[in-house]
Amino acid sequence: MLNKLAIVTTFLVATASSVVAMPILTVYENDANSKAIELKVWKGYGLTINLMSTGETIKQVWIGDPSRFAFTSNGALCQSSGNDSDCTGGKATVIFLRQIDPINFPVTSSSNGSTQITVLTNEKQYQFKIVPATGNPAYTSLVVKSESDRPLPITRPRTPQPLTVQKPQSAPPVVQQPSPPPQPVAVFRPNPGTTLNGAIQRNDANALAFGLAEAGRKGQVKPGSTTWNKVQDAIKLLRRGKTRDEAISLSQVDKTTFNQLLEWGQL
């Protein structure tokens, strides 16, 4: 469970003859507050529980079976009884646990000597399972860090979307109708911005798509790059009826790149 929740780091303690690496176990406050974490307390080394990074202060500490463990703190704790309902006296941020010679208390103990420690702060409650251990310690300190210090998850890069070219729609078949009586010939003049203008913009979209494909083949624009994605957005805007200038502005594609790709696609 510790491997899933914690990151083991070390700090160095200098002595007169050597430098000794003291291992540190790091968890984040939501993990420490919501999941039962087992901590080992090695004989002759002890274990610190450090809440400095969270900005919390420790108010009270309870050990379920005090016959094997004792603790001290780096500041005053609140009294277990009294009239201080807000518990303003608690100023500690670090708890130090150590093994002691077993005391014959009339309490129920587990088969391996483990018990539970409860740490009450000004904001929340933490509970850990503590187990006595001997030999060389795997860690000697537990640091509880704020959630704001948790590294952001690594996201996978977006897979480039395939280049799509819209094919012109074929005209519906013409149904022959009986010839009507001769009528005066009416001259149709297309209105700018309607069907004729829409056809030109679709041609621009196709030309831009062909130009982008050619740029990818030449290695001028890398598929999946920022420029590639912006040109794809411009193609979509043109197909929605936007003008060239609108497509350039909304997609934020470089105007010179836009015109060059358009020219390549019209060759």
Backbone as JSON, one array per atom type, in Angstrom:
{
  "sequence": "MLNKLAIVTTFLVATASSVVAMPILTVYENDANSKAIELKVWKGYGLTINLMSTGETIKQVWIGDPSRFAFTSNGALCQSSGNDSDCTGGKATVIFLRQIDPINFPVTSSSNGSTQITVLTNEKQYQFKIVPATGNPAYTSLVVKSESDRPLPITRPRTPQPLTVQKPQSAPPVVQQPSPPPQPVAVFRPNPGTTLNGAIQRNDANALAFGLAEAGRKGQVKPGSTTWNKVQDAIKLLRRGKTRDEAISLSQVDKTTFNQLLEWGQL",
  "N": [[0.82, -1.21, 0.0], [1.98, 1.21, 0.73], [3.68, 1.7, -1.41], [1.95, 2.56, -3.39], [1.02, 4.95, -2.42], [3.02, 6.63, -1.57], [6.15, 8.44, -1.82], [9.5, 7.72, -1.66], [12.14, 9.46, -0.35], [15.35, 10.92, 0.56], [17.31, 12.45, 3.21], [20.37, 14.06, 4.19], [22.56, 13.46, 6.88], [25.2, 14.86, 8.48], [28.11, 13.62, 10.02], [30.96, 13.43, 12.24], [32.67, 11.64, 11.0], [31.47, 10.57, 8.72], [28.88, 10.69, 6.14], [25.5, 10.11, 6.48], [22.74, 8.66, 4.96], [19.43, 9.35, 5.57], [16.4, 7.85, 5.28], [13.3, 9.11, 3.91], [9.77, 9.08, 4.02], [7.14, 10.06, 1.95], [3.86, 11.34, 1.79], [0.67, 12.52, 0.52], [-1.77, 14.82, 1.79], [-4.52, 14.13, 1.41], [-4.38, 11.39, 0.81], [-3.2, 10.45, 3.16], [-5.17, 11.09, 4.93], [-7.41, 9.67, 4.2], [-6.9, 6.98, 3.85], [-5.84, 3.92, 5.34], [-2.67, 3.83, 6.52], [0.21, 1.93, 6.97], [2.79, 2.18, 9.28], [6.16, 1.63, 10.13], [8.07, 1.47, 13.08], [11.29, 1.62, 13.84], [13.42, -0.01, 16.12], [15.62, 1.79, 18.12], [15.87, 3.82, 16.27], [13.43, 5.2, 15.71], [10.61, 7.26, 14.64], [9.53, 10.09, 12.83], [6.64, 12.09, 12.42], [5.71, 14.42, 10.25], [4.06, 17.4, 9.79], [4.51, 19.9, 8.75], [4.45, 20.87, 6.09], [1.75, 21.0, 5.42], [0.71, 23.11, 6.77], [-0.78, 22.8, 9.03], [-1.52, 22.57, 12.58], [-0.74, 20.48, 15.32], [-3.02, 19.22, 17.6], [-3.87, 17.2, 19.48], [-2.72, 13.9, 20.45], [-3.16, 10.43, 20.3], [-2.38, 7.15, 21.36], [-3.3, 3.88, 20.71], [-2.46, 1.47, 22.08], [-0.32, 2.02, 24.49], [1.81, 0.56, 25.46], [4.12, -0.15, 24.12], [5.11, 2.0, 22.7], [6.23, 5.4, 22.75], [5.84, 8.99, 22.64], [6.97, 12.25, 21.61], [6.72, 15.82, 21.04], [7.29, 18.74, 18.94], [6.22, 21.0, 19.98], [3.76, 22.5, 22.2], [0.93, 20.53, 23.22], [-2.67, 20.22, 23.25], [-4.5, 19.82, 26.28], [-5.94, 16.73, 27.32], [-8.21, 16.97, 28.75], [-10.29, 19.59, 29.92], [-11.33, 23.1, 29.72], [-10.87, 24.29, 27.33], [-12.3, 24.63, 24.58], [-11.76, 25.29, 21.94], [-9.21, 24.48, 21.67], [-6.76, 25.98, 21.56], [-4.21, 25.85, 22.43], [-2.55, 23.99, 21.17], [0.38, 23.76, 19.38], [2.15, 22.23, 18.02], [3.95, 20.72, 15.27], [5.32, 18.51, 14.51], [5.64, 15.1, 15.3], [7.38, 12.77, 17.29], [7.99, 9.4, 17.35], [8.92, 6.56, 19.28], [10.24, 3.31, 20.05], [9.68, 1.57, 23.13], [10.72, -0.34, 26.01], [8.58, -3.06, 26.49], [5.69, -2.47, 28.45], [3.79, -3.73, 31.1], [0.77, -3.27, 30.65], [-2.73, -3.28, 31.38], [-4.04, -3.83, 28.8], [-5.4, -4.72, 25.63], [-3.37, -6.28, 23.3], [-1.97, -6.59, 19.98], [-0.94, -9.44, 17.93], [1.52, -8.92, 16.75], [2.41, -6.71, 18.06], [1.5, -4.32, 17.06], [-0.32, -1.21, 16.81], [-2.61, 1.58, 16.92], [-2.18, 5.01, 15.99], [-3.52, 8.17, 16.57], [-3.76, 11.34, 15.22], [-4.73, 14.48, 15.87], [-5.47, 17.46, 14.3], [-5.69, 21.06, 13.77], [-7.37, 21.11, 11.65], [-8.08, 18.56, 10.61], [-8.3, 14.95, 11.08], [-5.86, 12.43, 11.45], [-5.06, 8.99, 11.02], [-2.94, 6.3, 11.72], [-1.51, 3.07, 11.33], [0.79, 1.64, 13.47], [3.76, -0.24, 13.69], [6.06, -2.19, 15.53], [9.54, -2.56, 14.74], [12.71, -4.1, 13.89], [16.25, -3.86, 13.15], [17.81, -2.49, 10.14], [16.41, 0.59, 9.21], [13.82, 1.21, 6.75], [12.84, 3.69, 6.37], [12.82, 6.75, 8.22], [11.29, 8.89, 8.71], [8.11, 10.37, 8.24], [6.66, 12.47, 5.98], [4.0, 14.58, 5.59], [2.51, 16.04, 2.94], [1.03, 19.01, 1.45], [-1.9, 18.99, -0.66], [-1.62, 20.75, -2.76], [1.0, 20.53, -3.47], [1.19, 18.22, -4.89], [2.35, 16.48, -7.73], [1.33, 17.2, -11.09], [-0.67, 15.0, -13.11], [0.8, 13.0, -15.73], [0.04, 13.59, -19.01], [-0.98, 11.95, -21.98], [0.26, 12.65, -25.24], [-1.74, 14.28, -27.71], [-3.27, 12.39, -30.24], [-2.61, 12.87, -33.63], [-5.2, 14.02, -35.77], [-6.6, 12.41, -38.63], [-6.05, 13.74, -41.9], [-8.66, 15.16, -43.61], [-10.5, 15.4, -46.61], [-13.05, 17.09, -48.12], [-15.25, 15.82, -50.42], [-16.6, 17.14, -53.43], [-20.12, 17.38, -53.71], [-22.09, 15.42, -55.87], [-24.25, 16.52, -58.5], [-27.84, 16.22, -58.39], [-29.72, 13.85, -60.41], [-31.18, 14.98, -63.46], [-34.53, 15.36, -64.11], [-36.48, 14.88, -66.91], [-38.9, 17.08, -68.03], [-42.07, 17.85, -69.5], [-41.9, 20.23, -72.14], [-42.53, 23.57, -71.33], [-44.79, 26.24, -72.36], [-43.31, 28.84, -74.39], [-41.53, 31.28, -72.51], [-40.64, 34.54, -71.29], [-37.14, 35.15, -71.21], [-35.34, 35.01, -68.19], [-32.69, 36.6, -66.54], [-30.31, 35.29, -64.35], [-28.59, 36.51, -61.62], [-26.01, 35.86, -59.48], [-26.01, 36.36, -55.94], [-23.59, 37.91, -53.96], [-22.01, 36.07, -51.35], [-23.83, 34.06, -51.1], [-24.88, 30.98, -52.53], [-22.95, 30.77, -54.62], [-20.71, 32.05, -53.53], [-20.35, 30.4, -51.3], [-19.56, 28.02, -52.56], [-17.06, 28.73, -53.55], [-15.67, 29.09, -51.11], [-15.71, 26.48, -50.11], [-14.08, 25.3, -51.99], [-11.73, 26.61, -51.34], [-11.32, 25.48, -48.83], [-10.84, 22.8, -49.5], [-8.57, 23.15, -51.09], [-6.81, 24.16, -49.16], [-6.64, 21.95, -47.51], [-5.43, 20.06, -49.23], [-3.04, 21.42, -49.64], [-1.98, 21.36, -47.03], [-1.6, 18.62, -46.72], [0.4, 18.25, -48.64], [2.42, 19.81, -47.51], [2.9, 18.32, -45.22], [3.91, 15.99, -46.4], [6.28, 16.94, -47.49], [7.62, 17.53, -45.23], [7.43, 20.06, -44.19], [5.43, 20.91, -42.44], [4.78, 19.44, -39.44], [2.8, 16.62, -38.73], [0.29, 16.81, -36.22], [1.49, 18.93, -34.93], [1.44, 22.31, -33.54], [0.96, 24.2, -35.59], [-0.11, 22.49, -37.57], [-2.53, 21.66, -36.32], [-3.83, 24.15, -36.1], [-4.22, 24.83, -38.8], [-5.93, 22.75, -39.54], [-8.15, 23.57, -38.01], [-8.74, 25.94, -39.39], [-9.51, 24.89, -41.88], [-11.91, 23.63, -41.17], [-13.41, 25.88, -40.43], [-13.63, 27.27, -42.86], [-15.22, 25.47, -44.25], [-17.53, 25.79, -42.89], [-18.5, 28.09, -43.87], [-17.1, 30.43, -43.35], [-15.13, 33.36, -44.18], [-11.89, 33.77, -45.8], [-10.3, 35.56, -44.27], [-11.71, 35.51, -41.83], [-11.41, 32.83, -41.13], [-8.62, 32.72, -40.78], [-8.31, 34.51, -38.64], [-9.91, 33.36, -36.54], [-8.84, 30.79, -36.23], [-6.26, 31.41, -35.66], [-4.06, 30.89, -37.22], [-0.94, 31.36, -38.88], [-0.84, 33.95, -41.25], [0.78, 34.06, -43.55], [1.6, 31.39, -43.77], [-0.91, 30.22, -44.15], [-1.68, 31.3, -46.69], [0.41, 30.25, -48.26], [0.01, 27.46, -48.08], [-2.54, 27.34, -49.21], [-1.94, 28.14, -51.81], [-0.26, 26.01, -52.65], [-2.15, 23.97, -52.61], [-3.79, 24.64, -54.71], [-2.42, 24.18, -57.0]],
  "CA": [[0.0, 0.0, 0.0], [2.85, 2.38, 0.78], [4.24, 1.96, -2.73], [0.96, 3.25, -4.19], [0.66, 6.24, -1.85], [4.13, 7.42, -1.07], [7.4, 8.58, -2.55], [10.59, 7.64, -0.69], [13.29, 10.32, -0.63], [16.29, 10.88, 1.67], [18.07, 13.65, 3.52], [21.7, 13.69, 4.64], [22.99, 13.9, 8.2], [26.67, 14.82, 8.52], [28.76, 13.31, 11.29], [32.38, 13.76, 12.22], [33.45, 10.72, 10.19], [30.81, 10.14, 7.5], [27.57, 11.24, 5.84], [24.57, 9.0, 6.52], [21.47, 8.96, 4.31], [18.28, 8.98, 6.4], [15.28, 7.78, 4.34], [12.07, 9.84, 4.21], [8.57, 8.62, 3.34], [6.29, 11.22, 1.67], [2.49, 11.11, 1.33], [-0.11, 13.75, 0.4], [-2.7, 14.85, 2.92], [-5.76, 13.4, 1.13], [-4.09, 9.97, 0.96], [-2.96, 10.16, 4.58], [-6.38, 11.33, 5.69], [-8.51, 8.82, 3.78], [-6.52, 5.58, 3.73], [-5.06, 3.41, 6.46], [-1.27, 3.64, 6.14], [0.98, 1.23, 8.0], [4.11, 2.76, 9.51], [7.01, 0.86, 11.02], [8.93, 2.24, 13.98], [12.44, 0.76, 14.07], [14.03, 0.12, 17.44], [16.87, 2.52, 18.1], [15.82, 4.9, 15.29], [12.23, 6.0, 15.88], [9.93, 7.75, 13.44], [8.88, 11.4, 12.96], [5.48, 12.39, 11.57], [5.94, 15.84, 10.01], [2.93, 18.05, 9.12], [4.85, 21.3, 8.47], [4.09, 21.27, 4.72], [0.31, 21.21, 5.28], [0.32, 24.32, 7.48], [-1.63, 22.46, 10.17], [-0.9, 22.41, 13.89], [-1.21, 19.28, 15.99], [-3.69, 19.55, 18.86], [-3.81, 16.08, 20.41], [-2.22, 12.64, 19.91], [-3.51, 9.27, 21.12], [-1.87, 5.84, 20.94], [-4.25, 2.89, 21.2], [-1.76, 0.64, 23.07], [0.91, 2.75, 24.81], [2.76, -0.29, 26.18], [5.33, -0.36, 23.33], [5.53, 3.22, 22.03], [6.1, 6.7, 23.41], [6.02, 10.05, 21.66], [7.19, 13.64, 22.01], [6.37, 16.74, 19.96], [8.12, 19.95, 18.9], [5.46, 22.11, 20.55], [2.76, 22.11, 23.2], [-0.31, 19.92, 22.77], [-3.82, 20.54, 24.1], [-4.8, 18.86, 27.34], [-7.03, 15.83, 26.97], [-9.4, 17.43, 29.47], [-10.22, 21.01, 30.24], [-12.41, 23.93, 29.19], [-10.41, 24.93, 26.09], [-13.04, 23.93, 23.54], [-11.13, 25.55, 20.64], [-7.91, 23.84, 21.71], [-5.82, 26.95, 20.98], [-2.86, 25.66, 22.96], [-1.75, 23.1, 20.35], [1.25, 24.46, 18.43], [3.14, 21.29, 17.48], [3.85, 20.37, 13.85], [6.06, 17.27, 14.3], [5.56, 14.1, 16.36], [8.47, 11.79, 17.23], [7.63, 8.13, 17.96], [10.04, 5.64, 19.51], [9.9, 2.1, 20.79], [10.12, 1.47, 24.52], [10.6, -1.69, 26.54], [7.15, -3.32, 26.75], [5.16, -2.25, 29.79], [2.67, -4.62, 31.36], [-0.47, -2.54, 30.85], [-3.92, -4.13, 31.2], [-4.7, -3.48, 27.54], [-5.33, -5.78, 24.63], [-2.34, -5.99, 22.3], [-2.02, -7.45, 18.8], [0.06, -10.49, 17.93], [2.83, -8.38, 16.35], [2.69, -5.5, 18.82], [1.04, -3.11, 16.35], [-1.45, -0.47, 17.39], [-3.02, 2.73, 16.1], [-1.94, 6.34, 16.51], [-4.45, 9.16, 16.05], [-3.2, 12.69, 15.28], [-5.8, 15.46, 15.68], [-4.93, 18.79, 14.0], [-6.69, 22.12, 13.78], [-8.22, 20.98, 10.46], [-8.57, 17.21, 10.34], [-7.78, 13.85, 11.9], [-5.09, 11.41, 10.75], [-4.89, 7.74, 11.74], [-1.93, 5.43, 11.13], [-1.18, 1.84, 12.03], [2.23, 1.62, 13.75], [4.23, -1.6, 13.96], [7.46, -2.19, 15.95], [10.43, -3.28, 13.82], [14.12, -4.09, 14.26], [17.16, -3.9, 12.0], [18.03, -1.22, 9.45], [15.11, 1.14, 8.81], [13.55, 1.6, 5.37], [12.6, 5.14, 6.45], [12.81, 7.22, 9.61], [10.45, 10.08, 8.81], [6.95, 10.48, 7.36], [6.33, 13.86, 5.7], [2.69, 14.74, 4.98], [2.56, 17.26, 2.13], [-0.23, 19.59, 1.01], [-2.35, 18.54, -1.98], [-1.14, 21.69, -3.77], [2.35, 20.13, -3.87], [1.14, 16.97, -5.63], [2.67, 16.7, -9.15], [0.24, 16.99, -12.03], [-0.53, 13.74, -13.85], [1.38, 13.08, -17.07], [-0.97, 13.32, -20.01], [-0.48, 11.45, -23.24], [0.09, 13.63, -26.32], [-2.92, 14.08, -28.54], [-3.01, 11.71, -31.51], [-3.04, 13.73, -34.75], [-6.37, 13.58, -36.49], [-6.31, 12.22, -40.05], [-6.42, 14.83, -42.79], [-9.85, 14.81, -44.38], [-10.82, 16.3, -47.73], [-14.46, 16.93, -48.45], [-15.48, 15.66, -51.85], [-17.78, 17.9, -53.92], [-21.31, 16.57, -53.88], [-22.55, 15.35, -57.24], [-25.56, 17.11, -58.73], [-28.9, 15.21, -58.55], [-30.11, 13.63, -61.82], [-32.19, 15.9, -64.0], [-35.73, 14.68, -64.6], [-37.03, 15.57, -68.06], [-40.31, 17.49, -67.91], [-42.6, 18.38, -70.78], [-41.51, 21.62, -72.4], [-43.63, 24.53, -71.13], [-44.9, 27.26, -73.41], [-42.21, 29.82, -74.34], [-41.63, 32.35, -71.53], [-39.53, 35.51, -71.4], [-35.92, 34.68, -70.58], [-34.91, 35.79, -67.02], [-31.24, 36.5, -66.3], [-30.01, 35.09, -62.91], [-27.32, 37.09, -61.19], [-25.75, 35.37, -58.1], [-25.82, 37.35, -54.88], [-22.36, 37.59, -53.19], [-22.22, 35.55, -50.0], [-24.79, 32.96, -51.08], [-24.4, 29.68, -52.97], [-21.72, 30.87, -55.39], [-19.63, 32.36, -52.59], [-20.14, 29.19, -50.51], [-18.8, 27.05, -53.35], [-15.67, 29.2, -53.58], [-15.08, 28.83, -49.81], [-15.46, 25.05, -50.01], [-12.89, 25.04, -52.8], [-10.6, 27.06, -50.53], [-11.11, 24.49, -47.77], [-10.19, 21.63, -50.1], [-7.22, 23.53, -51.5], [-6.01, 24.26, -47.94], [-6.4, 20.59, -47.04], [-4.43, 19.48, -50.11], [-1.77, 22.1, -49.37], [-1.46, 20.86, -45.76], [-1.09, 17.27, -46.97], [1.66, 18.39, -49.36], [3.4, 20.3, -46.54], [3.28, 17.18, -44.38], [4.75, 15.07, -47.18], [7.59, 17.57, -47.65], [8.24, 17.75, -43.92], [7.35, 21.48, -43.84], [4.54, 21.01, -41.27], [4.75, 18.13, -38.8], [1.46, 16.22, -38.26], [0.1, 16.89, -34.78], [2.1, 20.13, -34.37], [0.5, 23.42, -33.31], [0.57, 24.74, -36.89], [-0.97, 21.49, -38.2], [-3.86, 21.72, -35.7], [-4.46, 25.43, -36.44], [-4.67, 24.75, -40.2], [-7.13, 21.9, -39.5], [-9.26, 24.41, -37.55], [-9.07, 26.86, -40.47], [-10.25, 24.13, -42.88], [-13.27, 23.45, -40.66], [-14.1, 27.18, -40.47], [-13.97, 27.54, -44.26], [-16.34, 24.61, -44.62], [-18.74, 26.31, -42.22], [-18.93, 29.31, -44.55], [-16.31, 31.59, -42.97], [-14.23, 33.89, -45.2], [-10.48, 33.48, -45.53], [-9.84, 36.4, -43.14], [-12.34, 35.01, -40.61], [-10.78, 31.55, -40.8], [-7.28, 33.02, -40.26], [-8.42, 35.16, -37.32], [-10.45, 32.47, -35.52], [-7.94, 29.65, -35.99], [-4.97, 31.97, -35.23], [-2.99, 30.37, -38.05], [-0.13, 32.39, -39.5], [-1.44, 34.3, -42.53], [1.7, 33.67, -44.62], [1.49, 29.93, -43.88], [-2.23, 29.96, -44.73], [-1.66, 31.61, -48.13], [1.32, 29.34, -48.93], [-0.67, 26.17, -48.19], [-3.63, 27.51, -50.16], [-1.34, 28.17, -53.15], [0.16, 24.65, -52.97], [-3.31, 23.13, -52.85], [-4.47, 25.04, -55.94], [-1.58, 23.84, -58.15]],
  "C": [[0.85, 1.25, 0.0], [3.41, 2.71, -0.58], [3.27, 2.75, -3.59], [0.74, 4.68, -3.7], [1.84, 7.16, -1.63], [5.3, 7.43, -2.01], [8.52, 8.6, -1.52], [11.73, 8.52, -1.17], [14.24, 10.2, 0.55], [16.82, 12.26, 1.96], [19.37, 13.2, 4.17], [21.98, 14.28, 6.02], [24.51, 13.76, 8.26], [27.14, 14.51, 9.92], [30.23, 13.63, 11.16], [33.15, 12.87, 11.26], [32.79, 10.36, 8.86], [29.51, 10.9, 7.3], [26.61, 10.09, 5.69], [23.25, 9.44, 5.88], [20.33, 8.46, 5.17], [17.03, 9.01, 5.52], [14.04, 8.53, 4.85], [10.93, 9.24, 3.39], [7.64, 9.82, 3.18], [4.92, 10.76, 1.2], [1.81, 12.47, 1.23], [-1.32, 13.66, 1.31], [-4.01, 14.1, 2.64], [-5.56, 11.89, 1.26], [-3.92, 9.6, 2.43], [-4.24, 10.26, 5.38], [-7.48, 10.33, 5.37], [-8.18, 7.34, 3.74], [-5.66, 5.16, 4.92], [-3.65, 3.1, 5.99], [-0.55, 2.97, 7.3], [2.38, 1.82, 8.07], [4.89, 1.86, 10.45], [7.9, 1.81, 11.82], [10.09, 1.33, 14.37], [13.08, 1.06, 15.42], [15.39, 0.8, 17.29], [16.9, 3.68, 17.12], [14.6, 5.8, 15.5], [11.67, 6.47, 14.55], [9.33, 9.12, 13.74], [7.71, 11.46, 11.99], [5.43, 13.91, 11.44], [4.79, 16.43, 9.2], [3.23, 19.5, 8.74], [4.34, 21.76, 7.1], [2.61, 21.56, 4.57], [-0.14, 22.51, 5.93], [-0.57, 24.07, 8.68], [-0.82, 22.43, 11.46], [-1.55, 21.23, 14.59], [-1.79, 19.66, 17.36], [-3.56, 18.43, 19.89], [-3.33, 14.83, 19.68], [-2.63, 11.52, 20.87], [-2.89, 8.03, 20.52], [-2.77, 4.79, 21.57], [-3.67, 2.02, 22.29], [-0.43, 1.3, 23.38], [1.98, 1.89, 25.49], [4.06, -0.5, 25.42], [5.89, 0.91, 22.7], [5.36, 4.43, 22.94], [6.32, 7.77, 22.36], [6.32, 11.37, 22.36], [6.83, 14.52, 20.82], [7.26, 17.97, 20.04], [7.38, 21.18, 19.41], [4.43, 21.57, 21.52], [1.55, 21.48, 22.52], [-1.43, 20.33, 23.7], [-3.99, 19.44, 25.15], [-5.98, 18.0, 26.92], [-8.32, 16.19, 27.69], [-9.22, 18.89, 29.81], [-11.35, 21.76, 29.56], [-12.03, 24.61, 27.89], [-11.06, 24.23, 24.9], [-12.42, 24.13, 22.16], [-9.72, 24.96, 20.57], [-6.84, 24.74, 21.11], [-4.4, 26.72, 21.44], [-1.97, 24.81, 22.08], [-0.94, 23.85, 19.3], [2.23, 23.52, 17.75], [2.87, 21.04, 15.99], [4.54, 19.04, 13.55], [5.89, 16.39, 15.53], [6.72, 13.13, 16.18], [8.04, 10.56, 18.02], [8.88, 7.29, 18.18], [9.51, 4.41, 20.25], [10.42, 2.19, 22.22], [10.04, 0.0, 24.93], [9.14, -1.94, 26.91], [6.78, -3.15, 28.21], [3.92, -3.13, 29.96], [1.43, -3.81, 31.72], [-1.65, -3.5, 30.67], [-4.69, -3.72, 29.95], [-4.55, -4.67, 26.59], [-4.31, -5.4, 23.57], [-2.46, -6.98, 21.15], [-0.89, -8.46, 18.85], [1.45, -9.97, 17.56], [3.18, -7.08, 17.06], [2.22, -4.22, 18.16], [-0.12, -2.47, 17.08], [-1.75, 0.71, 16.47], [-2.66, 4.03, 16.79], [-2.89, 7.3, 15.81], [-3.84, 10.54, 16.28], [-4.32, 13.66, 14.92], [-5.17, 16.83, 15.45], [-6.05, 19.82, 14.08], [-7.65, 22.02, 12.59], [-8.82, 19.6, 10.27], [-7.95, 16.19, 11.29], [-7.06, 12.85, 11.02], [-4.99, 10.17, 11.64], [-3.9, 6.87, 10.99], [-1.82, 4.17, 11.99], [0.33, 1.83, 12.23], [2.63, 0.23, 14.22], [5.69, -1.52, 14.43], [8.3, -3.02, 15.0], [11.86, -3.18, 14.35], [14.98, -4.16, 13.0], [17.35, -2.53, 11.4], [16.71, -0.67, 8.94], [15.02, 1.41, 7.31], [13.26, 3.08, 5.27], [12.58, 5.51, 7.93], [11.93, 8.45, 9.79], [9.3, 9.97, 7.81], [6.63, 11.97, 7.22], [4.97, 13.89, 4.99], [2.69, 16.08, 4.25], [1.16, 17.71, 1.73], [-0.59, 19.07, -0.38], [-1.85, 19.47, -3.08], [0.27, 21.35, -4.25], [2.36, 18.86, -4.71], [1.44, 17.24, -7.1], [1.45, 16.43, -10.02], [0.43, 15.68, -12.77], [0.05, 13.97, -15.23], [0.32, 12.68, -18.08], [-0.32, 12.85, -21.3], [-0.69, 12.49, -24.33], [-1.1, 13.26, -27.2], [-2.53, 13.43, -29.85], [-3.48, 12.6, -32.65], [-4.24, 13.14, -35.46], [-6.04, 13.42, -37.97], [-6.81, 13.39, -40.87], [-7.59, 14.39, -43.65], [-10.1, 15.87, -45.45], [-12.25, 16.03, -48.13], [-14.61, 16.87, -49.96], [-16.7, 16.47, -52.28], [-18.95, 16.95, -54.13], [-21.76, 16.6, -55.34], [-23.97, 15.9, -57.36], [-26.61, 16.01, -58.9], [-29.26, 15.04, -60.03], [-31.25, 14.55, -62.23], [-33.34, 15.07, -64.57], [-36.33, 15.5, -65.74], [-38.52, 15.84, -67.86], [-40.79, 17.96, -69.3], [-42.25, 19.85, -70.95], [-42.7, 22.54, -72.19], [-43.72, 25.49, -72.31], [-43.75, 28.26, -73.3], [-42.51, 30.95, -73.37], [-40.48, 33.32, -71.75], [-38.32, 34.99, -70.62], [-35.54, 35.59, -69.43], [-33.44, 35.53, -66.77], [-31.0, 36.4, -64.8], [-28.62, 35.65, -62.58], [-27.07, 36.64, -59.74], [-25.48, 36.5, -57.14], [-24.57, 36.99, -54.07], [-22.7, 37.12, -51.79], [-23.23, 34.43, -49.94], [-24.15, 31.7, -51.63], [-23.09, 29.76, -53.72], [-20.54, 31.12, -54.47], [-19.31, 31.15, -51.72], [-19.35, 28.16, -51.25], [-17.34, 27.42, -53.41], [-14.98, 28.87, -52.26], [-14.82, 27.33, -49.62], [-14.25, 24.65, -50.83], [-11.64, 25.48, -52.05], [-10.29, 26.04, -49.44], [-10.4, 23.27, -48.33], [-8.76, 21.95, -50.51], [-6.29, 23.62, -50.28], [-5.67, 22.87, -47.39], [-5.34, 19.89, -47.9], [-3.06, 20.09, -49.86], [-1.15, 21.62, -48.07], [-0.89, 19.45, -45.92], [0.26, 17.32, -47.69], [2.77, 18.87, -48.43], [3.84, 19.19, -45.6], [4.19, 16.22, -45.1], [6.16, 15.62, -47.33], [8.32, 17.77, -46.33], [8.22, 19.21, -43.49], [6.49, 21.7, -42.6], [4.4, 19.61, -40.7], [3.34, 17.79, -38.34], [1.39, 16.23, -36.73], [0.73, 18.12, -34.15], [1.05, 21.22, -34.2], [0.03, 24.0, -34.64], [-0.38, 23.8, -37.61], [-2.4, 21.59, -37.65], [-4.59, 23.02, -36.03], [-4.99, 25.42, -37.87], [-5.91, 23.86, -40.29], [-8.35, 22.7, -39.05], [-9.7, 25.38, -38.65], [-9.87, 26.15, -41.56], [-11.71, 23.95, -42.44], [-14.07, 24.76, -40.74], [-14.51, 27.53, -41.89], [-15.17, 26.71, -44.69], [-17.65, 25.01, -43.94], [-19.19, 27.64, -42.81], [-18.17, 30.56, -44.16], [-15.44, 32.04, -44.14], [-12.8, 33.51, -44.84], [-9.99, 34.27, -44.31], [-10.43, 35.92, -41.82], [-11.69, 33.7, -40.17], [-9.39, 31.76, -40.21], [-7.37, 33.58, -38.85], [-8.87, 34.19, -36.24], [-9.53, 31.3, -35.22], [-6.56, 30.08, -35.5], [-3.8, 31.35, -36.0], [-2.23, 31.54, -38.66], [-0.64, 32.66, -40.92], [-0.55, 33.89, -43.69], [1.64, 32.16, -44.85], [0.18, 29.55, -44.55], [-2.19, 30.15, -46.24], [-0.74, 30.65, -48.89], [0.67, 27.97, -49.13], [-1.81, 26.22, -49.19], [-3.1, 27.48, -51.6], [-0.9, 26.78, -53.58], [-1.04, 23.77, -53.31], [-4.04, 23.46, -54.13], [-3.68, 24.69, -57.19], [-2.13, 22.59, -58.86]]
}
